[in-house]
Amino acid sequence: MIYSFLRERRTFSFISLLLLSVMAAADLREELNCSICLSIYTDPVSLLCGHNFCQGCIGKVLDTQEGSVGYSCPECRAEYQERPALQRNRALGNIAERFLATHPEQDGTGIFCTYCVHSPVLAAKSCLQCETSMCNVHLTAHNQSVEHILTEPTISFNNRKCSVHNELLKYYCCEDGACICASCCLAGEHRGHRVELLNEASEKKKEKLRNVLEKLSPERLEMERGAQRLLERKREVAEKAAGETERITALFRDIRKQIKTLEKRLLSDISRHKEELSLQLWDLMEQLDIQKDELSRKICHIMELCNMADPLTVLQERESDGVAFCGAEGGDNEDRDRDYIKTPAVEDLNVGLISETLLTSLTGIVTGIKERIYGQEATDLILNINTAGNHVSVLGNKKTASYSHIGQCYPEGPERFQKPQILSTRSFNSGQHYWEVECNESGQWGVGVAYPSIDSKGGHSLIGENNKSWCLIRWKNNKYSVRHDRKKIDLPHIPSSRRIRISLDYEAGRLSFYELSEPIRHLYTFTASFTEPLHAAFWLRLDSVRIIS
């Protein structure tokens, strides 16, 4: 009895140690798992924040962050302005290798042989009849009868038995879609139903799944391509944003430089003008001082004469030197002397000229900025009357066209449109340009560009209805749409202004429309590879269009 007790105690202690060992191994395995792939580290590397990842896993994550605002750690979201350097963690790599050597991963089962109590060994098979798992050694001594069904190692034996009869599930009920045992077939609720062996039913389902897989695989491939396109688009947006940031930064740097130069020039002009006026005032002040001293001397001399008691002396003085100042007794002489001592007129600081210079210079800076943003303004843009449709009336300045109910009886020509539309005389084959138009609030109109080779006759000669023209249209229902090659795109924006700016960047292949409201609204941008010169194009329907550039 004592021997039996000691043996049971040793077995219990061994099992306890075994459980502790398994728990410790599980904890260590959890610590050695990469948080991205959830597997044991492979070539582990560290970020500056201290978190570790497989070199391949973190490399893929950083690749997806390429071209964005910055990089971040997948674990703690620590941000880095530049792609972080990956420091190889040799110590962690050695620990992971030793752990794998002593705890090999076999299909991720982690199920041990039921009979190998003293030294746990991974199971090779499980018997559903005995509800045990066995290694290769114990498997050779296991019962080989048909009732003992062997499967891959598992610990879930209950879900492989019928919950009603506690028998192994061997059949599949096709009508109810359930796995059943033999008793369910013979006497249970599935009696009389069409049933199949599990293997046969499984193969049929696998065949269906393969068919589904064949359909899903192309979809997944297309999704991967879509994700790749989105990634490329994201990089394009990031590159474009970086380019625009650099362009705007340079533009504002130049604006600040121009404004600083203008400020220095105006302040210098004010200072120079002030010095010039100060010198004039200083000269006048000196002249007044001289006149004041002369006048003071005369006053003193007159006061001396007034204080003299000898009449003869006073009278004799009047007859000689004192005539000039004694003449002050007359009224006319009094007015003359008052005019003489008036402060001379001095030119004032020309504030109006300074303001005009400031306004003109700022206007020049703004004009330069507009040219850098929109290109050169097409100020010489006029309408080509030789292209005008018979119901298009062109005014004398050739910058205004309106719809006419009465035909204009234009002479026929190869350029003349049948439709109520017209082109400009000038064409654009390079550079950046913009022009602005004003339209009525009622009716319908279209503005855009067209190649000179556009058809002037036929159903598809209307601008936007062919591949040789691009057009923004305003409809009667107060809505915008854009057209090219007979494809129409409705715009959600409701017009609020009568003025439109058309901006063309020929080399970049961009044609943009802006509504000159407050604030300015971007309506739409066409992108294309232009192959011919482009003319401004106008389409009218009970409306008029005026070029205001």
C-alpha positions in Angstrom: 0.0 0.0 0.0 2.8 2.4 0.9 4.6 1.6 -2.4 1.4 2.2 -4.3 0.9 5.6 -2.5 4.4 6.7 -3.3 4.1 5.7 -6.9 0.8 7.6 -7.3 2.5 10.6 -5.5 5.5 10.5 -7.9 3.1 10.3 -10.9 1.1 13.2 -9.6 4.3 15.3 -9.0 5.5 14.4 -12.5 2.2 15.4 -14.1 2.3 18.7 -12.1 5.8 19.4 -13.4 4.7 18.5 -16.8 1.8 20.9 -16.7 4.0 23.7 -15.4 6.5 23.0 -18.2 3.8 23.1 -20.8 2.4 26.3 -19.4 5.8 27.9 -19.3 6.5 26.8 -22.9 3.2 28.3 -23.9 4.0 31.6 -22.2 7.4 31.7 -23.8 6.0 30.8 -27.2 3.5 33.8 -26.8 6.5 36.1 -26.0 8.3 34.9 -29.0 5.4 35.4 -31.5 5.7 38.3 -34.0 2.6 40.5 -33.5 2.2 40.8 -37.3 2.4 37.1 -38.5 1.6 35.6 -35.1 4.4 33.0 -35.5 7.8 32.5 -33.9 10.2 35.3 -34.9 12.2 34.9 -38.1 15.2 37.1 -38.3 13.8 39.5 -35.6 14.6 43.2 -35.9 13.9 46.1 -33.5 12.5 49.6 -34.1 13.6 52.6 -32.1 10.5 52.3 -29.9 11.8 48.9 -28.7 9.2 46.6 -30.4 10.4 43.5 -32.3 9.1 42.0 -35.5 10.2 39.6 -38.2 12.3 41.4 -40.7 10.1 40.4 -43.6 6.9 41.3 -41.8 7.9 44.8 -40.7 9.5 45.4 -44.2 6.1 44.8 -45.8 4.3 47.1 -43.4 6.8 49.9 -44.0 6.4 49.3 -47.8 2.7 49.9 -47.5 3.4 53.2 -45.6 5.8 54.3 -48.4 4.8 57.7 -49.8 2.4 58.6 -47.0 2.9 61.4 -44.5 5.2 59.3 -42.3 5.9 55.8 -40.9 4.6 54.3 -37.6 5.2 51.2 -35.5 2.4 48.6 -35.9 2.5 47.9 -32.1 2.5 51.3 -30.4 1.9 53.7 -33.3 5.1 55.6 -32.6 5.6 57.9 -35.6 8.8 58.4 -37.7 9.4 61.2 -40.3 11.7 58.9 -42.3 11.7 55.2 -42.8 13.1 53.8 -39.6 16.4 51.8 -39.6 15.9 48.1 -38.6 18.3 46.9 -35.9 18.8 43.1 -36.0 18.1 41.6 -32.6 20.6 38.7 -32.4 19.8 37.7 -28.8 16.0 37.4 -29.5 16.8 35.4 -32.7 19.0 32.9 -30.8 16.2 32.4 -28.2 13.7 31.8 -31.0 16.0 29.2 -32.7 16.6 27.3 -29.5 12.9 27.3 -28.6 12.0 25.9 -32.0 14.7 23.2 -31.6 13.2 22.0 -28.4 9.6 22.7 -29.2 9.1 21.9 -32.9 5.9 23.2 -34.5 4.0 20.3 -36.1 1.0 21.5 -37.9 0.3 23.8 -34.9 -1.6 21.0 -33.1 0.2 20.8 -29.8 -1.7 17.6 -28.9 0.3 15.0 -27.0 0.1 11.2 -26.8 -2.3 10.0 -24.1 -0.1 7.1 -23.1 3.3 8.9 -23.0 2.9 10.1 -19.5 6.6 10.3 -18.3 7.9 12.1 -21.5 5.3 13.9 -23.5 5.4 13.1 -27.2 3.3 14.8 -29.9 0.4 12.6 -31.1 0.3 11.3 -34.6 -3.4 10.1 -34.7 -6.5 10.2 -32.5 -9.0 7.3 -32.2 -12.6 8.5 -32.2 -13.8 5.2 -30.6 -11.3 5.2 -27.7 -11.2 9.0 -27.5 -7.4 8.9 -27.1 -4.5 10.3 -29.0 -1.4 8.2 -29.8 2.2 8.7 -30.9 3.6 6.4 -33.7 4.9 3.9 -31.1 1.5 3.4 -29.3 -0.3 3.6 -32.6 1.2 0.2 -33.7 -0.3 -1.5 -30.7 -3.7 0.0 -31.1 -6.8 -1.9 -32.1 -7.0 -2.0 -35.9 -10.7 -3.0 -36.3 -13.1 -1.0 -38.4 -14.9 0.4 -35.4 -11.7 2.3 -34.3 -11.7 5.3 -36.6 -8.4 7.1 -36.7 -8.2 10.9 -37.5 -5.7 13.7 -37.3 -4.8 14.5 -33.7 -7.8 16.2 -32.0 -9.1 17.0 -28.5 -12.7 17.6 -29.7 -14.2 14.1 -29.5 -17.7 15.1 -28.4 -18.5 17.0 -31.6 -17.7 13.8 -33.5 -20.4 11.8 -31.7 -24.2 11.9 -31.9 -25.6 14.0 -29.0 -28.6 11.7 -28.9 -27.2 8.1 -29.3 -23.6 8.8 -28.3 -22.4 7.0 -31.4 -19.8 8.1 -34.0 -21.1 10.3 -36.7 -20.7 8.2 -39.9 -23.3 9.5 -42.3 -24.6 12.7 -43.8 -28.3 13.4 -44.2 -28.7 15.1 -47.6 -32.3 16.3 -46.8 -31.5 18.0 -43.4 -27.9 18.8 -44.1 -26.7 17.2 -40.8 -24.1 14.6 -39.8 -25.8 11.6 -38.2 -24.9 8.2 -36.6 -26.2 4.7 -37.7 -29.0 4.8 -35.1 -30.3 8.1 -36.5 -30.6 6.4 -39.9 -32.4 3.3 -38.6 -34.7 4.6 -35.9 -34.1 8.3 -35.5 -35.7 11.3 -37.0 -33.6 10.9 -40.1 -35.1 7.5 -40.9 -36.0 7.1 -44.6 -34.0 10.2 -45.6 -31.4 10.0 -48.3 -28.0 9.6 -46.6 -24.4 9.3 -47.7 -21.2 8.3 -46.1 -19.2 11.2 -44.6 -16.4 10.7 -47.1 -18.7 10.7 -50.1 -20.6 13.8 -48.9 -17.3 15.5 -48.0 -15.9 14.9 -51.5 -19.1 16.3 -53.1 -18.9 19.4 -50.9 -15.2 19.8 -51.7 -16.1 19.7 -55.4 -18.6 22.5 -54.9 -16.1 24.4 -52.8 -13.5 24.0 -55.6 -16.1 25.4 -58.1 -16.7 28.4 -55.7 -12.9 28.8 -55.4 -12.5 29.0 -59.1 -15.0 31.8 -59.2 -13.6 33.6 -56.1 -9.9 33.3 -57.2 -10.4 35.8 -60.1 -12.3 38.1 -57.9 -9.5 38.0 -55.3 -7.0 38.6 -58.1 -9.0 41.6 -59.3 -9.2 42.9 -55.7 -5.5 42.6 -55.4 -5.1 44.5 -58.6 -7.5 47.1 -57.4 -5.6 47.4 -54.1 -2.4 47.7 -56.1 -4.0 50.4 -58.3 -5.2 52.2 -55.1 -1.7 52.0 -53.7 -0.2 53.4 -56.8 -2.9 56.1 -56.8 -2.0 56.8 -53.2 1.6 57.2 -54.1 0.7 59.5 -57.0 -1.4 61.6 -54.7 1.4 61.8 -52.2 3.9 62.7 -54.9 1.5 65.3 -56.3 0.9 66.7 -52.8 4.6 66.9 -52.2 5.1 68.7 -55.6 2.2 71.1 -54.8 3.6 71.7 -51.3 7.0 72.6 -52.8 5.4 74.8 -55.5 3.2 76.7 -53.0 6.1 77.1 -50.6 8.3 78.5 -53.4 5.4 80.8 -54.5 4.9 82.2 -51.1 8.6 82.6 -50.6 8.7 84.6 -53.8 5.6 86.6 -52.8 7.2 87.5 -49.4 10.4 88.5 -51.3 8.5 90.7 -53.7 6.5 92.3 -50.9 9.6 92.9 -48.9 11.3 94.5 -51.9 8.3 96.7 -52.5 8.2 97.7 -48.8 11.8 98.7 -48.8 11.4 100.7 -52.1 8.3 102.5 -50.8 9.9 103.3 -47.4 13.0 104.5 -49.2 10.9 106.7 -51.4 9.1 108.1 -48.4 12.4 108.7 -46.6 14.0 110.4 -49.7 11.0 112.6 -50.3 11.0 113.6 -46.6 14.7 114.6 -46.8 14.0 116.7 -49.9 11.1 118.5 -48.3 13.2 118.9 -45.1 16.0 120.6 -47.1 13.5 122.9 -48.7 12.0 123.8 -45.4 15.4 124.3 -43.9 16.4 126.8 -46.7 13.2 128.7 -46.2 13.7 128.8 -42.4 17.2 130.3 -43.0 15.7 132.9 -45.3 13.1 133.7 -42.7 15.7 134.0 -40.0 17.6 136.5 -42.1 14.5 138.5 -42.8 13.5 138.3 -39.1 17.0 139.7 -38.0 16.7 142.5 -40.5 13.2 143.3 -39.3 14.3 143.2 -35.7 17.2 145.6 -36.4 14.7 148.1 -38.0 12.3 147.8 -35.1 15.1 148.6 -32.6 16.2 151.6 -34.7 12.6 152.9 -34.9 12.3 152.4 -31.1 15.4 154.5 -30.6 14.0 157.3 -32.7 10.8 157.2 -30.8 12.6 157.6 -27.5 14.7 160.6 -28.7 13.9 164.1 -27.2 15.5 166.1 -30.0 13.0 166.8 -32.7 15.6 167.8 -35.2 17.4 164.5 -35.0 14.2 162.5 -35.5 13.2 164.6 -38.6 16.7 164.4 -40.1 16.7 160.6 -39.8 13.5 160.4 -41.7 14.9 162.3 -44.6 17.8 159.9 -45.0 18.1 156.2 -44.0 14.7 156.0 -42.3 12.6 156.5 -45.4 12.3 152.7 -46.1 10.9 151.8 -42.7 9.1 155.1 -42.0 7.0 154.5 -45.1 5.2 151.9 -43.0 2.8 154.5 -42.0 0.7 154.2 -45.2 -2.0 151.6 -45.5 -0.8 150.1 -48.8 2.7 149.6 -47.3 1.1 147.8 -44.4 -0.5 145.2 -46.7 2.7 144.9 -48.7 4.7 144.1 -45.5 2.2 141.5 -44.4 2.5 139.7 -47.7 6.2 139.9 -47.4 6.3 138.1 -44.1 4.0 135.2 -45.1 5.4 131.7 -44.8 6.5 130.6 -48.3 4.4 127.6 -49.9 6.2 124.3 -49.6 5.3 121.1 -51.5 3.5 118.5 -49.3 4.3 114.7 -49.0 2.6 113.1 -51.9 0.6 110.4 -50.1 -1.6 109.8 -53.2 1.4 109.0 -55.3 2.7 106.6 -52.7 -0.7 104.8 -52.5 -0.9 104.6 -56.3 2.6 103.2 -56.5 1.7 100.6 -53.8 -1.6 99.6 -55.5 0.1 99.4 -59.0 2.9 97.3 -57.6 0.6 94.9 -55.7 -1.6 94.5 -58.8 1.6 93.6 -60.7 2.5 91.0 -58.1 -1.1 89.5 -58.1 -1.0 89.4 -61.9 2.3 87.6 -61.8 0.9 85.1 -59.3 -2.2 84.5 -61.5 0.1 83.8 -64.4 2.2 81.3 -62.4 -1.0 79.5 -61.2 -3.3 79.7 -64.2 -0.8 80.7 -66.9 -0.9 83.6 -69.3 -4.2 85.4 -69.6 -5.5 85.2 -73.2 -6.4 88.9 -73.5 -6.4 88.8 -77.3 -9.1 86.1 -77.5 -11.8 86.9 -80.0 -14.5 85.0 -81.9 -14.0 83.6 -85.4 -17.1 84.6 -87.3 -16.2 82.2 -90.1 -17.0 79.3 -87.7 -20.3 80.8 -86.3 -23.4 78.8 -86.8 -26.3 80.5 -88.7 -28.1 81.2 -85.4 -25.1 82.8 -83.7 -24.9 86.6 -83.7 -21.4 88.1 -83.1 -21.2 91.7 -81.9 -18.7 94.3 -83.3 -16.0 93.7 -80.7 -16.0 90.0 -81.6 -16.0 89.1 -77.9 -19.7 88.6 -77.5 -21.9 85.9 -79.1 -25.7 85.5 -78.6 -28.3 83.1 -79.9 -30.5 84.5 -82.7 -33.9 83.2 -83.7 -33.3 84.8 -87.1 -30.7 83.2 -89.3 -27.7 85.5 -90.0 -27.3 84.4 -93.6 -23.6 83.8 -93.2 -21.8 82.6 -96.4 -21.2 78.8 -96.5 -17.7 77.6 -95.7 -15.9 74.5 -94.6 -15.4 75.9 -91.1 -18.9 77.0 -90.5 -21.0 75.0 -87.9 -24.5 73.8 -88.5 -25.0 73.9 -84.8 -25.3 77.2 -82.8 -21.7 77.3 -81.8 -18.5 79.1 -82.6 -14.7 78.9 -82.1 -12.0 81.5 -81.3 -9.6 82.7 -83.9 -6.6 82.1 -81.6 -5.4 78.6 -80.9 -3.2 77.2 -78.1 -0.6 74.5 -78.8 1.7 74.9 -75.8 2.0 76.6 -72.4 -0.5 77.5 -69.7 -3.3 79.9 -70.5 -6.7 81.0 -69.1 -9.6 83.1 -70.1 -12.9 84.1 -68.5 -16.4 84.3 -69.8 -19.7 85.7 -68.6 -23.0 84.1 -69.4 -26.7 85.0 -68.9 -28.5 83.5 -65.9 -31.2 81.9 -68.1 -31.0 79.6 -71.1 -28.4 77.0 -71.9 -24.8 77.4 -72.8 -21.5 75.5 -73.1 -17.9 76.6 -73.0 -14.8 74.5 -73.6 -12.1 73.8 -76.2 -12.0 72.0 -79.6 -9.6 70.9 -82.2 -9.7 72.7 -85.6 -10.4 69.3 -87.2 -13.7 69.0 -85.4 -16.6 68.1 -87.8 -18.6 71.2 -88.6 -21.6 69.2 -89.9 -23.5 66.2 -88.7 -25.1 65.0 -85.5 -21.9 64.6 -83.5 -20.4 68.0 -84.4 -21.7 69.6 -81.2 -18.8 70.3 -78.8 -18.6 67.6 -76.2 -20.3 65.1 -78.5 -17.1 63.8 -80.1 -13.5 63.0 -79.2 -12.2 66.3 -80.5 -13.8 68.6 -78.0 -14.3 69.1 -74.3 -17.2 71.1 -72.8 -18.8 72.4 -69.6 -22.6 72.9 -70.0 -25.1 74.7 -68.0 -28.7 73.5 -68.4 -32.1 75.0 -67.9 -32.6 73.2 -64.6 -29.7 75.2 -63.2 -27.3 72.3 -63.2 -23.8 71.7 -64.6 -22.4 68.8 -66.6 -19.3 68.1 -68.5 -19.1 66.2 -71.9 -16.4 64.6 -74.0 -16.7 62.0 -76.7 -20.5 61.7 -76.0 -19.9 60.9 -72.4 -21.8 63.0 -69.9 -20.9 63.6 -66.2 -23.4 65.5 -64.1 -21.9 67.8 -61.5 -23.5 68.1 -58.0 -22.7 71.8 -57.7 -25.5 74.3 -58.3 -24.3 77.4 -60.2 -24.2 80.6 -58.2 -22.2 82.9 -60.5 -22.4 84.0 -64.2 -18.6 84.0 -64.7 -16.5 81.0 -65.6 -12.7 80.7 -65.8 -11.3 78.1 -68.3 -7.7 77.1 -67.5 -5.6 75.1 -70.0 -2.2 73.5 -69.3 -1.4 72.0 -72.8 1.8 70.0 -71.9 0.2 68.6 -68.7 -3.0 67.7 -70.6 -5.3 69.5 -68.1 -8.4 71.5 -68.9 -10.0 73.0 -65.8 -13.2 74.9 -65.2 -13.8 77.3 -62.2 -16.8 79.2 -61.2 -15.8 82.7 -60.2 -18.1 82.9 -57.1 -17.1 83.8 -53.6 -15.1 81.8 -52.9 -13.9 80.5 -56.3 -15.2 76.9 -56.9 -13.4 74.2 -58.9 -16.0 72.5 -61.1 -14.1 69.9 -63.1 -10.8 69.0 -64.7 -10.4 67.0 -67.9 -7.1 65.1 -68.4 -6.0 64.2 -71.9 -3.0 64.0 -74.2 -3.6 66.8 -76.6 -2.5 66.2 -80.2 -3.7 69.3 -82.0 -3.9 73.0 -81.3 -7.0 73.9 -79.2 -9.5 76.7 -79.9 -11.8 78.2 -77.3 -15.3 76.8 -78.1 -18.8 78.2 -77.3 -22.2 76.6 -77.6 -25.4 78.7 -77.2 -29.1 77.9 -76.7 -31.3 80.9 -76.1 -28.4 82.6 -74.3 -25.3 84.8 -74.8 -21.7 84.5 -73.9 -19.1 87.3 -73.5 -15.4 86.9 -73.3 -14.2 89.2 -70.5 -10.5 88.4 -70.5 
